[in-house]
């Protein structure tokens, strides 16, 4: 996995450290396919992916401690992590009605007391 990650960013360990210090969420997410590609042979990659799934679960639990609301996963990384999540969370899973941009527009419309589109 280390070799594959270094190849992905085009440098050695010092370049990787600099990259990590400057990278944003989208750049880190772009490395996820490397982890998924390596997980079968690399227990560290598998552990990172399992930890990411646990973090998603913690986020879902914090957002809805009662466990009553639907859970919508979006984005390629979240969708690939879904099979690792606990069954009680997956039982609440629903498909998104639209993409994140549309959701932001709807939240803005609600905040402005404008009619909501269906």
Secondary structure, DSSP 8 states (H G I E B T S, - for coil): -HHHHHHHHTS-HHHHHHHHHH--HHHHHHTHHHHHHHTTT-HHHHHHHHHHHHHHHHHHHHH-TTS-S-EE--SHHHHHHGGGS-HHHHTTEE--SS-HHHHHHHHHHHHTT-----
